Amino acid sequence: MVSEPISLPAPGRAQAKIRQLSRVGLGIAFLLIVVIGGWLSLAPLSSAVIAGGTIVVETAVKKVQHSTGGIVSEIYVQDGDHVNLGDPLILLDDTVAKASRDIYQSQVDEMLARQSRLQAEVNGASTIDFGTLEARKENSEVAELMAREQRVFDTRLQSKISQQNQLRERIGQINQEIEGLQSQAAAAETSTQLVQKELDGVRDLYAKNLVSITRVNNLERDLASLQGQNGQLLAEIARARGRIIETELQISQLDTDYRDNSLATLSDTQAQLAELNERLTAAQDQLDRVMIRAPREGIVHELSVHTVGGVVGAGELLMEIIPTADKLVIDAKVAPQDVDRVSIGQEVHIHLHAGNSRMTPDLVGTLTRVSPDLVVDDRTGYGYYTVRVALEDDAQEKLEDLTLIPGMAATIYIQTGARTALEYLSKPLVEQISKTFQER
């Protein structure tokens, strides 16, 4: 007897089919969870700090200004011109600056001539060494200053010599007086000796009663008178010699006064000369600055002076020079919450917003600077940290036809390392849980 297959009712077959499909679906879902979970926990994803930046020259744009301003005499450049270091840009009127320089130069020359004359007087020289003025004596004003000081020198020197000669003549007269007094003293001494000899003889006669006492007294009186005259003559000779010493001191004092007066005046003159030299230096510097020159090689940008005869103010921005010889770098602004993830030396990927940005190749650079403190934008009030990125040497070659110029906008991606996708997804949850427990 052949058994026939047992056929299930239709609802039972459907339920079996559903259970089978459910098991397959669960298996597929589990497999997907395993694969995705494995990818999330194992696959590394690059992380970066993103910031907007601008291409700038490494040493910054050079601002051209003038410290005092003035009237424009000539304009030598226009926007877009290439200039080299020291090239003339703008010439200001030099009338006032030149007049000021000439006034101080004349005063300095006058003080130099006077200083030379006083130095010669202090040194006791018979001629003046005018030093640097000698090379400029072809200038009529300088020659007149030298001649004037020479006249003063000659007059003062001759006056001193004349006074000293008068005193020397007085010494000669006194010496003659001394010679006369010495002659008188010698005669008085001779007379004294004769009277003394005669007195000695008379005294012997008086002792023998051969002469009267009157004769002895007369001789003694004559002897005393002669001795007194001799003493007076010697005193006059001593006084005369004293006058000679006083006169010689007066001669020496004339030299001392001549030198001391010159020395005192020389000190004042040197102080004035030092001050005038400072003013002359400032005036010469002001005159030199009427020609405004390029502070370095570059391109003239934003020229604000266009009128000859116009006035520029002190410190007014006249133009900018964009250096062309400097390297180009990127300055960018990093948000405060990201600054802890950036450091000098990190690799940076750069995307330029120029031309067809989708076709422009990205560049690579290196982070070279991070500002030490937060910078606050005065206009918006938002804070940020400035960073600087140095481009690779072959950056321009990679761009081919696109030329890097200052002012181009760029987005930079500062590479901070790699983390798994699971770490990215779990970090906010972990931080929130940690914060919740800390608050409790």
Buried (B, 14 or more C-beta within 10 A) or exposed (E): EEEEEEEEEEEEEEEEEEEEEEEEEEEEEEEEEEEEEEEBEEEEEEBBBBBBBBBBBEEEBBEBBBEBBBBBBEBBBEEEBEBEEEBBBBBBBBEBBBEBBBBBBBBBBBBBBBBBBBBBBBEEEEEBEBEEBEEBBEEEEBEEBBEBBBEBBBEBBEEBEEBBEEBEEBBEEBEEBBEBBBEBBEBBBEBBEEBBEBBEEBBEEBEEEEBEEEBBEEBBEBBEBBBEBBEBBBEBBEBBEEBBEEBEEBBEEBEEEBBEBBEEBBEEBBEBBEEBBEBBEEBBEBBEBBBBBBBBBBBBBEBEBEEEEEEBEEEEBBBBBBBEEBEBBBBBBBEEEBBEBBEEEBBBBBBBEBEEEEEBEEBBBBBBEBBEEEEEEEEEEEEBBBBBBBBEEEBBEBBEEBEBEBEBBBBBBBBBEEEBBBBEEBEEEEEEEEEEEEEE
